[in-house]
Amino acid sequence: MTNNRDKQISEARFHKLFDDTQAMSIQGYRVDGSVVYWNAASERIYGYSTSEALGRSLFDLIIPHEMRDEVKQAVAWMFDNEEGIPPARLNLKHKDGSTVPVYSSHTVVSLPNDEPIMFCMDADMRSLEMAEAEVQRLSYYDSLTGLPNRRLILERITSAMRNTSSDTSAAALLIVDIEKFHSINDSLGYSVGDRVLVSCAESLQQFSSSPDDLARLGKDEFALVLPCSTSSLDAVAAEAELMATQILQKLKAPLILDGRSHQLNACIGITLFHCPGTLPGEELLRQADIALKMAKRSNTTDISFFDSQMESSVKKRLEISQALNHAVDNDELALALQPQVDQNQNITGFEALLRWHHPKFKTLSPNDFIPIAEANDSIIALGDWVLEKSSESFNISVNVSPVQFRRGDFVQRVKNILKTTGANPKCLCLELTESLIADDIDFIVEQMASLRELGVSISLDDFGTGYASLAYLTRLPLDELKVDRAFVRDLDGHSKGALLTETIISLGRSMNLTVIAEGVETEQQFKRLQNMGCEHFQGYFFGKPSTDIEHYLPSKSL
């Protein structure tokens, strides 16, 4: 009697233990897989109540379809051998169909005069996996800003350097340092300092093309990768310098914290590299850091380049940048005018193209010096000069840099120039590029509308190559579309260029816009464009840009 009582007590204790445990799902199954035991933890982990589970098949309840054959074989083996299989991590099935990761152990209990029962003990791994994911996140991301950390940005650079593309591209790495940041921590406290860093991170994210291109290296330093986009180191240098200039302007905007305004300053070091390449990421960070230190030591610039193979090029770039600041005062600029004609090749106007004649650099292409002028803001003075010199009595088109246009005072500057020169605004057409439309469309529309109120007309240059969509196009107060020369070069047969050109011409005419095709170099192109319905043209076939306007006036009227 005593033995039976002890046995009953022991069984009750184990039942109590099994029933009450919250950390371990314990299930019991017959040889056919039907459930004979289902504790409270099983209810929580798998979603089935005990009453729902009892008598149901293991294979229908929690085994995913693709695992059933394998599990049936394992269950049969355990009953045949009356022992469990090694524990393992399994992805089982919840009542709602979701996946339940568990660490599962098995055993078969076979007692005299009783059927064998297989017991499964499953530990819920979801909390552990979440913890593992958090550990993984913290190993790759900065806990304060949520940005990638040094480890992840190094992997990003390594991936770029191992680019398997057959084409070699150029890229840049920028390190941004918030100057005298320690003084914020010292004077205002670390909580304010943390908020400043978070604000800086949010500002820098606006310049990142993908989430993994921006990282916080530690303390007050951030790294930004300018991805591979061209094979030219010079082009990447110009793009990186422009980006660095914009970053500095963004960070210098007053930051309001607790009702107080804070003024931040920064320095930026830049290194250039090729993809694919052989330099390790740590070396590129070192180079950018050296450039950063040079910028910190400099009394004239907050941006510094490092590139051992481009020292002479970077030096020349700096010389050009400095010389551009004096180009207007030194009377080194000139306008070259290229005629625009109608279907009868009568000149209807000109496009003004800037030329710079420097005693040392001779005649530089605008493609070489305009990006530098945009980066150092001398484009503002150059743009004003072009507008002043373009105030003639005939129709003239002037290219406007996005840097000019984005300034809040651009409309007022145009208005002042028109007033000072006494020029007829109806003779002036401002050409804007499609890339401008990637910015705040409401601001763009407002600026364009204000310019048209002055009487000037607006042209969208290089249409079809950039960002403009039909939805944007219908919102823009335009007067003219220019078909890009790349499409004009590709007018043969039923080419893509021919199709796009015809579409643009048709679209422009349907919107009552003047459509002008640029880059026309042959009579065949001229006739093909006429057949498509184009009525205005520009290109070498009608005349090259010339600084001598009289070259065109005697023989062809305006």
C-alpha positions as CSV (number, residue, x, y, z in Angstrom):
1,M,0.0,0.0,0.0
2,T,2.8,2.4,0.9
3,N,4.6,1.7,-2.4
4,N,1.4,2.5,-4.3
5,R,0.9,5.7,-2.3
6,D,4.5,6.8,-2.9
7,K,4.1,6.0,-6.6
8,Q,0.9,8.2,-6.8
9,I,2.6,11.0,-5.0
10,S,5.6,10.8,-7.3
11,E,3.4,10.8,-10.4
12,A,1.4,13.8,-9.0
13,R,4.7,15.7,-8.5
14,F,5.9,15.1,-12.0
15,H,2.4,16.0,-13.4
16,K,2.5,19.2,-11.4
17,L,6.0,19.9,-12.6
18,F,5.2,19.2,-16.2
19,D,1.9,21.1,-16.1
20,D,3.2,24.2,-14.4
21,T,6.5,24.7,-16.2
22,Q,6.4,27.8,-18.4
23,A,9.8,27.4,-20.1
24,M,9.3,24.0,-21.7
25,S,6.6,22.7,-23.9
26,I,6.1,19.0,-23.0
27,Q,3.9,16.8,-25.2
28,G,3.2,13.0,-25.1
29,Y,2.4,10.9,-28.2
30,R,1.3,7.4,-28.9
31,V,3.0,5.3,-31.6
32,D,0.5,6.6,-34.2
33,G,1.4,10.2,-33.3
34,S,-1.8,11.0,-31.4
35,V,-1.5,13.4,-28.5
36,V,-1.9,12.0,-24.9
37,Y,-0.3,14.9,-23.0
38,W,-0.1,18.7,-23.7
39,N,1.0,21.0,-20.9
40,A,0.3,24.7,-20.4
41,A,3.6,25.8,-22.0
42,S,2.5,23.8,-25.2
43,E,-0.7,25.9,-25.2
44,R,1.3,29.1,-25.1
45,I,4.0,28.1,-27.6
46,Y,1.9,26.4,-30.2
47,G,-1.5,28.1,-29.7
48,Y,-3.7,24.9,-29.2
49,S,-5.5,24.4,-25.9
50,T,-5.1,21.0,-24.2
51,S,-8.7,20.1,-25.2
52,E,-7.9,21.0,-28.8
53,A,-4.7,19.0,-28.9
54,L,-5.6,15.8,-27.1
55,G,-6.3,13.0,-29.5
56,R,-5.1,15.0,-32.5
57,S,-2.2,13.9,-34.6
58,L,1.3,15.4,-34.0
59,F,1.7,15.7,-37.8
60,D,-1.4,17.8,-38.2
61,L,-0.8,20.0,-35.3
62,I,2.8,21.3,-35.3
63,I,4.8,19.6,-38.1
64,P,5.1,21.7,-41.3
65,H,4.1,19.8,-44.4
66,E,7.6,19.6,-45.9
67,M,8.9,17.9,-42.7
68,R,6.2,15.3,-42.2
69,D,7.9,12.4,-44.0
70,E,11.2,12.9,-42.2
71,V,9.4,13.3,-38.8
72,K,7.3,10.1,-39.3
73,Q,10.5,8.1,-40.0
74,A,12.1,9.6,-36.9
75,V,9.1,8.8,-34.7
76,A,8.9,5.2,-36.0
77,W,12.6,4.7,-35.3
78,M,12.2,6.0,-31.7
79,F,9.3,3.7,-30.9
80,D,11.1,0.7,-32.6
81,N,14.3,1.3,-30.6
82,E,12.6,2.8,-27.5
83,E,15.0,5.7,-27.2
84,G,15.2,9.3,-28.4
85,I,17.1,10.9,-31.2
86,P,19.7,13.7,-30.6
87,P,18.2,17.1,-29.7
88,A,18.1,19.7,-32.5
89,R,16.8,23.1,-33.4
90,L,13.6,22.8,-35.4
91,N,11.2,25.2,-37.1
92,L,7.7,23.9,-36.2
93,K,4.2,25.3,-36.8
94,H,1.9,27.5,-34.7
95,K,-1.8,27.2,-34.9
96,D,-2.0,30.4,-36.9
97,G,0.5,29.0,-39.4
98,S,3.5,31.0,-38.3
99,T,6.9,29.4,-37.6
100,V,7.9,28.4,-34.1
101,P,11.7,27.9,-33.7
102,V,12.3,25.4,-30.9
103,Y,15.1,23.4,-29.4
104,S,13.6,19.9,-29.2
105,S,14.5,16.9,-27.2
106,H,12.8,13.5,-27.3
107,T,12.6,10.3,-25.3
108,V,10.4,7.2,-25.3
109,V,9.0,5.9,-22.0
110,S,8.1,2.3,-22.0
111,L,6.7,0.8,-18.7
112,P,5.5,-2.8,-18.0
113,N,1.9,-3.4,-18.9
114,D,1.6,0.0,-20.5
115,E,1.9,1.3,-24.0
116,P,5.1,3.2,-24.9
117,I,4.8,7.0,-25.0
118,M,7.1,9.4,-26.8
119,F,7.7,12.6,-24.9
120,C,8.9,15.8,-26.7
121,M,10.4,18.7,-24.7
122,D,10.6,21.9,-26.7
123,A,12.2,25.1,-25.6
124,D,10.8,28.2,-27.3
125,M,13.7,29.8,-29.2
126,R,11.9,33.0,-30.3
127,S,13.1,35.0,-27.3
128,L,16.6,33.7,-27.8
129,E,16.5,34.4,-31.5
130,M,15.3,38.0,-30.8
131,A,18.2,38.3,-28.3
132,E,20.6,36.9,-30.9
133,A,19.2,39.4,-33.5
134,E,19.7,42.2,-31.1
135,V,23.3,41.1,-30.4
136,Q,23.8,41.0,-34.2
137,R,22.3,44.4,-34.6
138,L,24.5,45.9,-31.9
139,S,27.6,44.4,-33.5
140,Y,26.9,46.2,-36.7
141,Y,24.9,49.3,-35.7
142,D,25.5,52.3,-33.4
143,S,23.1,52.1,-30.5
144,L,22.6,55.9,-30.2
145,T,21.9,56.9,-33.9
146,G,20.9,53.6,-35.3
147,L,23.4,54.0,-38.1
148,P,25.8,51.3,-39.3
149,N,29.0,51.3,-37.2
150,R,32.7,51.1,-38.3
151,R,32.5,47.3,-38.7
152,L,29.6,47.5,-41.2
153,I,30.9,50.4,-43.2
154,L,34.2,48.5,-43.6
155,E,32.3,45.5,-44.9
156,R,30.4,47.9,-47.3
157,I,33.7,49.2,-48.6
158,T,35.2,45.7,-48.9
159,S,32.1,44.7,-50.9
160,A,32.5,47.6,-53.3
161,M,36.2,46.9,-53.7
162,R,35.4,43.3,-54.7
163,N,33.0,44.5,-57.3
164,T,32.9,41.7,-59.9
165,S,31.9,44.0,-62.7
166,S,34.3,44.2,-65.6
167,D,34.1,48.0,-65.7
168,T,36.2,50.0,-63.3
169,S,34.4,52.7,-61.5
170,A,35.4,55.4,-59.1
171,A,34.0,56.2,-55.7
172,A,34.8,58.3,-52.7
173,L,34.9,58.0,-48.9
174,L,34.1,61.0,-46.7
175,I,34.8,61.3,-43.0
176,V,32.8,64.1,-41.3
177,D,34.0,65.4,-37.9
178,I,31.8,67.7,-35.7
179,E,34.3,70.4,-34.5
180,K,34.7,71.0,-30.8
181,F,31.9,68.6,-30.0
182,H,33.4,67.8,-26.6
183,S,32.6,71.4,-25.5
184,I,28.9,70.6,-25.9
185,N,29.2,67.6,-23.6
186,D,31.2,69.6,-21.1
187,S,29.0,72.6,-21.0
188,L,25.5,71.2,-21.7
189,G,25.8,67.6,-20.6
190,Y,26.0,64.3,-22.4
191,S,22.2,64.0,-22.9
192,V,22.3,67.2,-25.0
193,G,25.4,65.9,-26.8
194,D,23.6,62.7,-27.7
195,R,20.7,64.7,-29.1
196,V,23.1,66.7,-31.2
197,L,24.7,63.5,-32.6
198,V,21.2,62.1,-33.5
199,S,20.4,65.4,-35.2
200,C,23.6,65.2,-37.2
201,A,22.9,61.6,-38.2
202,E,19.5,62.6,-39.5
203,S,21.0,65.4,-41.5
204,L,23.7,63.2,-43.0
205,Q,21.1,60.5,-44.0
206,Q,19.8,63.0,-46.6
207,F,23.0,62.6,-48.5
208,S,23.2,58.8,-48.3
209,S,22.1,56.8,-51.3
210,S,21.5,53.6,-49.3
211,P,21.2,52.7,-45.6
212,D,24.6,51.1,-45.5
213,D,26.5,54.0,-47.0
214,L,26.5,56.1,-43.9
215,A,28.1,55.1,-40.5
216,R,29.0,56.6,-37.2
217,L,32.6,55.7,-36.6
218,G,32.6,56.8,-32.9
219,K,32.4,59.9,-30.8
220,D,31.7,62.8,-33.2
221,E,32.9,61.2,-36.5
222,F,30.7,59.9,-39.4
223,A,31.8,58.1,-42.6
224,L,29.9,58.4,-45.9
225,V,30.5,56.4,-49.0
226,L,29.8,58.0,-52.4
227,P,29.1,54.9,-54.5
228,C,30.7,53.9,-57.8
229,S,29.0,55.8,-60.6
230,T,31.6,56.8,-63.1
231,S,35.1,55.8,-64.2
232,S,36.5,59.3,-63.8
233,L,38.3,60.2,-60.6
234,D,37.9,63.9,-61.5
235,A,34.2,63.5,-61.9
236,V,33.9,61.7,-58.5
237,A,36.1,64.4,-56.9
238,A,33.8,67.1,-58.1
239,E,30.7,65.2,-56.9
240,A,32.3,64.5,-53.5
241,E,33.4,68.1,-53.1
242,L,29.9,69.3,-53.9
243,M,28.4,66.8,-51.5
244,A,30.8,67.9,-48.8
245,T,30.0,71.5,-49.3
246,Q,26.2,70.8,-49.0
247,I,26.8,68.7,-45.9
248,L,28.7,71.6,-44.2
249,Q,25.9,74.0,-45.1
250,K,23.3,71.6,-43.7
251,L,25.2,71.0,-40.4
252,K,25.8,74.7,-40.0
253,A,22.0,75.4,-39.9
254,P,21.0,76.6,-36.4
255,L,20.0,73.6,-34.2
256,I,17.4,74.4,-31.5
257,L,17.6,72.3,-28.3
258,D,15.6,73.2,-25.2
259,G,14.8,76.6,-26.6
260,R,18.5,77.4,-27.3
261,S,20.2,77.8,-30.7
262,H,23.4,75.9,-31.3
263,Q,25.8,76.6,-34.2
264,L,27.7,73.5,-35.4
265,N,30.8,73.5,-37.6
266,A,32.4,70.5,-39.2
267,C,35.4,69.4,-41.3
268,I,35.5,66.7,-43.9
269,G,38.3,64.5,-45.2
270,I,37.8,62.7,-48.6
271,T,39.7,59.9,-50.3
272,L,39.0,58.6,-53.8
273,F,39.3,55.0,-54.9
274,H,38.5,52.6,-57.7
275,C,36.1,49.7,-57.7
276,P,37.2,46.9,-58.0
277,G,40.4,47.7,-56.1
278,T,43.0,46.2,-53.8
279,L,43.2,48.7,-50.9
280,P,41.6,47.4,-47.7
281,G,38.8,49.4,-46.1
282,E,41.0,50.3,-43.1
283,E,43.5,51.9,-45.4
284,L,40.8,54.0,-47.1
285,L,39.6,55.1,-43.7
286,R,43.1,56.0,-42.7
287,Q,43.5,58.1,-45.9
288,A,40.3,59.9,-45.3
289,D,41.3,60.5,-41.7
290,I,44.6,62.0,-42.8
291,A,42.7,64.3,-45.2
292,L,40.4,65.2,-42.3
293,K,43.3,66.2,-40.1
294,M,44.6,68.3,-43.0
295,A,41.2,70.1,-43.1
296,K,41.3,70.6,-39.4
297,R,44.7,72.2,-39.6
298,S,43.8,74.4,-42.5
299,N,42.8,78.1,-42.1
300,T,41.2,78.3,-45.5
301,T,39.1,75.3,-46.1
302,D,37.0,72.8,-44.2
303,I,37.3,70.1,-46.9
304,S,40.5,68.2,-47.8
305,F,41.3,65.5,-50.3
306,F,43.7,62.6,-50.0
307,D,44.8,60.7,-53.0
308,S,48.5,59.9,-53.5
309,Q,47.9,59.3,-57.3
310,M,46.0,62.5,-57.7
311,E,48.0,65.0,-55.7
312,S,48.8,67.1,-58.8
313,S,45.2,66.9,-59.9
314,V,43.8,67.9,-56.5
315,K,46.3,70.7,-56.4
316,K,45.2,71.9,-59.8
317,R,41.6,71.7,-58.7
318,L,42.3,73.9,-55.7
319,E,44.1,76.4,-58.0
320,I,41.1,76.4,-60.4
321,S,38.7,76.9,-57.5
322,Q,40.7,79.8,-56.2
323,A,41.1,81.3,-59.6
324,L,37.3,81.1,-60.3
325,N,36.7,83.4,-57.3
326,H,38.5,86.2,-59.3
327,A,37.4,85.3,-62.9
328,V,34.8,88.1,-63.0
329,D,37.0,90.8,-61.5
330,N,39.9,89.8,-63.8
331,D,37.7,90.0,-66.9
332,E,38.5,86.4,-67.9
333,L,35.0,85.4,-69.0
334,A,33.3,85.5,-72.4
335,L,30.0,84.4,-73.9
336,A,29.8,82.1,-76.9
337,L,26.5,82.2,-78.6
338,Q,25.1,79.3,-80.6
339,P,22.2,80.0,-83.0
340,Q,18.7,78.4,-82.6
341,V,16.8,78.2,-85.9
342,D,13.3,77.4,-87.2
343,Q,12.3,75.0,-90.0
344,N,13.6,77.4,-92.6
345,Q,16.9,77.8,-90.8
346,N,16.2,81.3,-89.9
347,I,17.8,82.3,-86.6
348,T,15.2,82.8,-83.8
349,G,17.6,83.2,-80.9
350,F,20.8,82.0,-79.3
351,E,22.0,79.9,-76.4
352,A,24.6,81.6,-74.3
353,L,27.5,79.4,-73.3
354,L,30.1,80.5,-70.8
355,R,33.8,80.5,-71.7
356,W,36.7,81.1,-69.3
357,H,40.1,82.2,-70.5
358,H,42.7,82.0,-67.8
359,P,46.3,82.8,-68.4
360,K,47.5,79.6,-66.8
361,F,44.8,77.1,-67.5
362,K,44.1,78.5,-71.0
363,T,40.6,77.6,-72.2
364,L,38.9,75.1,-69.9
365,S,35.7,73.3,-70.8
366,P,32.6,74.3,-68.8
367,N,32.3,70.6,-67.9
368,D,35.7,71.0,-66.1
369,F,35.1,74.3,-64.2
370,I,31.4,74.5,-63.7
371,P,31.3,71.6,-61.1
372,I,34.1,73.3,-59.2
373,A,32.3,76.7,-59.4
374,E,29.2,75.0,-58.0
375,A,31.2,73.4,-55.2
376,N,32.8,76.7,-54.0
377,D,29.8,78.9,-54.7
378,S,31.6,81.1,-57.3
379,I,28.8,79.9,-59.6
380,I,26.6,82.6,-58.1
381,A,28.9,85.4,-59.4
382,L,29.5,83.6,-62.7
383,G,25.7,83.2,-63.1
384,D,25.0,86.8,-62.4
385,W,27.7,87.8,-64.9
386,V,26.1,85.6,-67.6
387,L,22.7,87.1,-67.0
388,E,24.0,90.6,-67.2
389,K,25.8,90.0,-70.5
390,S,22.8,88.1,-71.9
391,S,20.6,91.2,-71.7
392,E,20.5,91.9,-75.4
393,S,17.7,92.9,-77.7
394,F,17.4,89.5,-79.2
395,N,16.1,86.1,-77.8
396,I,18.7,84.4,-75.7
397,S,18.7,81.3,-73.5
398,V,20.8,81.0,-70.4
399,N,21.7,77.8,-68.5
400,V,20.9,78.1,-64.8
401,S,22.9,75.9,-62.3
402,P,20.8,74.0,-59.7
403,V,23.0,75.7,-57.1
404,Q,21.8,79.1,-58.3
405,F,18.2,78.1,-58.6
406,R,18.0,76.5,-55.2
407,R,19.0,79.8,-53.5
408,G,16.1,81.6,-52.0
409,D,17.2,84.9,-53.5
410,F,17.6,83.8,-57.1
411,V,14.3,85.3,-58.3
412,Q,15.2,88.7,-56.7
413,R,18.7,88.5,-58.3
414,V,17.2,88.0,-61.8
415,K,14.7,90.9,-61.1
416,N,17.6,93.2,-60.0
417,I,19.7,92.4,-63.1
418,L,16.7,93.0,-65.5
419,K,16.1,96.3,-63.8
420,T,19.8,97.3,-63.8
421,T,20.4,96.4,-67.5
422,G,17.0,97.6,-68.7
423,A,16.7,94.3,-70.7
424,N,13.4,93.1,-72.1
425,P,12.5,90.0,-69.9
426,K,10.5,88.5,-72.8
427,C,13.8,88.0,-74.7
428,L,15.3,86.0,-71.8
429,C,14.8,82.2,-71.5
430,L,16.2,80.4,-68.5
431,E,17.2,76.7,-69.1
432,L,16.8,74.4,-66.1
433,T,18.0,70.8,-66.0
434,E,15.8,67.8,-65.2
435,S,18.0,66.9,-62.1
436,L,16.6,70.0,-60.4
437,I,13.2,68.3,-60.2
438,A,14.6,65.7,-57.8
439,D,14.3,68.3,-55.1
440,D,11.3,69.9,-53.4
441,I,8.8,70.1,-56.3
442,D,6.6,72.7,-54.5
443,F,9.6,75.1,-54.1
444,I,10.6,74.5,-57.8
445,V,7.1,75.3,-59.0
446,E,7.0,78.4,-56.9
447,Q,10.3,79.7,-58.1
448,M,9.5,79.0,-61.7
449,A,6.1,80.8,-61.4
450,S,7.8,83.8,-59.8
451,L,10.3,84.0,-62.7
452,R,7.5,83.8,-65.3
453,E,5.8,86.7,-63.5
454,L,8.9,88.8,-64.3
455,G,8.3,88.0,-68.0
456,V,11.1,85.5,-68.6
457,S,10.4,82.1,-70.1
458,I,11.4,78.7,-68.7
459,S,12.9,75.8,-70.6
460,L,13.5,72.3,-69.4
461,D,16.9,71.2,-70.7
462,D,17.9,67.6,-71.6
463,F,14.4,66.4,-71.2
464,G,14.0,62.6,-71.1
465,T,17.4,61.9,-69.5
466,G,16.7,62.7,-65.8
467,Y,14.0,62.7,-63.2
468,A,11.0,64.4,-64.7
469,S,7.8,62.3,-64.8
470,L,4.6,63.2,-66.6
471,A,3.0,64.0,-63.2
472,Y,5.8,66.6,-62.5
473,L,5.8,67.9,-66.0
474,T,2.1,68.9,-65.9
475,R,2.8,70.9,-62.7
476,L,5.8,72.8,-64.0
477,P,5.0,76.3,-65.5
478,L,7.1,75.7,-68.6
479,D,7.4,77.4,-72.0
480,E,9.9,75.0,-73.8
481,L,11.2,71.5,-73.8
482,K,14.7,70.7,-75.2
483,V,15.3,67.2,-76.7
484,D,18.6,66.0,-75.5
485,R,21.4,65.5,-78.0
486,A,21.8,61.9,-77.0
487,F,18.4,61.1,-78.5
488,V,19.1,63.2,-81.7
489,R,22.3,61.2,-82.2
490,D,20.2,58.0,-82.2
491,L,17.6,58.8,-84.8
492,D,18.4,55.9,-87.2
493,G,15.4,53.7,-88.2
494,H,13.2,52.6,-85.4
495,S,15.7,53.1,-82.7
496,K,14.9,53.9,-79.1
497,G,16.2,57.4,-79.6
498,A,13.8,58.0,-82.5
499,L,10.9,56.7,-80.5
500,L,11.7,58.9,-77.5
501,T,12.3,61.9,-79.6
502,E,9.0,61.6,-81.4
503,T,7.2,61.1,-78.1
504,I,8.8,64.2,-76.6
505,I,7.9,66.3,-79.6
506,S,4.3,65.1,-79.5
507,L,4.1,65.6,-75.8
508,G,5.5,69.1,-76.0
509,R,3.1,70.1,-78.8
510,S,0.1,68.7,-76.9
511,M,1.0,70.9,-74.0
512,N,1.5,74.0,-76.2
513,L,5.2,74.0,-75.4
514,T,8.0,75.0,-77.8
515,V,10.1,72.0,-78.6
516,I,13.7,72.5,-79.6
517,A,16.1,69.7,-80.6
518,E,19.7,70.3,-79.7
519,G,22.8,68.6,-81.0
520,V,21.7,68.5,-84.7
521,E,24.8,67.9,-86.7
522,T,23.6,66.5,-90.1
523,E,21.0,67.3,-92.7
524,Q,19.6,63.8,-92.3
525,Q,18.9,64.5,-88.6
526,F,17.4,67.9,-89.4
527,K,14.9,66.4,-92.0
528,R,14.0,63.5,-89.7
529,L,13.2,65.9,-86.9
530,Q,11.1,68.0,-89.2
531,N,9.1,64.9,-90.3
532,M,8.5,64.2,-86.6
533,G,6.9,67.6,-86.2
534,C,9.8,69.5,-84.6
535,E,9.9,73.2,-85.5
536,H,13.0,74.5,-83.6
537,F,16.6,73.3,-83.8
538,Q,20.1,73.9,-82.5
539,G,23.4,72.3,-83.3
540,Y,26.6,72.4,-85.3
541,F,24.7,71.9,-88.6
542,F,23.4,75.5,-88.1
543,G,26.4,77.0,-86.4
544,K,29.0,76.4,-83.7
545,P,29.1,78.5,-80.6
546,S,31.0,81.8,-81.3
547,T,32.0,84.8,-79.2
548,D,31.5,86.9,-82.3
549,I,27.8,87.6,-82.7
550,E,28.4,89.4,-86.0
551,H,29.5,86.1,-87.4
552,Y,25.8,85.2,-87.7
553,L,24.0,88.5,-88.0
554,P,25.0,89.7,-91.6
555,S,23.6,86.7,-93.4
556,K,20.7,85.6,-91.2
557,S,18.1,87.7,-89.6
558,L,16.7,87.3,-86.0
